[in-house]
Amino acid sequence: IPISVPEALVGATVEVPTLGTPVKLKVPAGAANGQRLRLRGKGIEAKNRPPGDLFVRLEVVLPTGGDERARAEAAAQLEALYEGQVIR
């Protein structure tokens, strides 16, 4: 499911389509691109068994367009959050 950078950073509640009705999913603060979250009992039903789990993969979508200066300022602020972390 696509989420925005702010949703990944601070967490959010997003609506997720399921095989039945859509459900609300809490995205934890600090969520990573590709992270999988489980929705218990929202998967496929098998004969004589309860429904399985549905796994949702998060896709952090970067903004496009807009003011280049504003994007540069936002990138600088995000870069400051990495201070002291080894990411490579």
C-alpha positions as CSV (number, residue, x, y, z in Angstrom):
1,I,0.0,0.0,0.0
2,P,1.5,3.4,-0.8
3,I,2.2,5.8,2.1
4,S,3.7,9.2,2.2
5,V,7.1,10.2,3.8
6,P,5.3,11.9,6.7
7,E,3.1,8.9,7.3
8,A,6.3,6.7,7.4
9,L,8.1,9.1,9.7
10,V,5.5,9.8,12.4
11,G,3.0,7.0,11.8
12,A,-0.6,7.1,10.6
13,T,-3.8,5.2,10.2
14,V,-4.5,4.2,6.6
15,E,-7.4,2.4,5.0
16,V,-6.5,-0.9,3.4
17,P,-8.6,-2.8,0.9
18,T,-9.3,-6.4,1.8
19,L,-11.2,-9.3,0.3
20,G,-14.2,-8.1,2.4
21,T,-14.6,-4.5,3.6
22,P,-11.7,-2.1,3.8
23,V,-10.0,-2.0,7.3
24,K,-8.0,0.6,9.1
25,L,-4.3,-0.2,9.6
26,K,-2.0,1.6,12.0
27,V,1.4,2.3,10.3
28,P,4.0,2.6,13.1
29,A,6.3,5.6,13.3
30,G,9.6,5.0,11.6
31,A,8.0,2.5,9.1
32,A,10.4,1.5,6.3
33,N,9.8,1.0,2.6
34,G,9.0,-2.6,1.9
35,Q,8.1,-3.3,5.5
36,R,5.3,-5.9,5.9
37,L,2.5,-5.6,8.3
38,R,0.0,-8.4,9.1
39,L,-3.8,-8.1,9.3
40,R,-4.9,-11.2,11.2
41,G,-7.9,-13.1,9.9
42,K,-8.3,-10.8,6.8
43,G,-6.8,-13.2,4.2
44,I,-8.3,-16.0,2.2
45,E,-10.7,-18.5,3.7
46,A,-10.1,-22.2,3.3
47,K,-12.7,-24.9,3.6
48,N,-13.3,-25.8,7.2
49,R,-10.7,-23.3,8.5
50,P,-10.8,-19.7,9.6
51,P,-9.5,-17.0,7.3
52,G,-5.7,-16.7,7.0
53,D,-3.7,-13.5,7.5
54,L,-3.3,-10.7,5.0
55,F,0.1,-9.2,4.7
56,V,0.4,-5.6,3.6
57,R,3.7,-4.3,2.1
58,L,4.4,-0.6,2.6
59,E,5.7,1.5,-0.3
60,V,6.9,4.9,0.8
61,V,6.2,7.3,-2.1
62,L,8.4,10.3,-2.6
63,P,6.8,13.5,-3.7
64,T,7.3,14.7,-7.3
65,G,7.0,18.1,-8.7
66,G,6.7,21.2,-6.7
67,D,9.2,23.9,-5.8
68,E,12.8,22.7,-6.1
69,R,13.9,25.0,-3.3
70,A,11.3,23.6,-0.9
71,R,12.4,20.0,-1.8
72,A,16.0,20.9,-1.1
73,E,15.1,22.4,2.3
74,A,13.0,19.3,3.2
75,A,15.9,17.0,2.1
76,A,18.3,19.0,4.3
77,Q,15.9,18.7,7.3
78,L,15.6,14.9,6.7
79,E,19.3,14.5,6.4
80,A,19.8,16.1,9.8
81,L,17.7,13.2,11.3
82,Y,20.3,10.7,10.1
83,E,23.0,12.4,12.3
84,G,25.0,9.7,14.0
85,Q,23.4,6.8,12.1
86,V,25.3,4.5,9.8
87,I,23.1,3.9,6.7
88,R,25.6,2.3,4.3
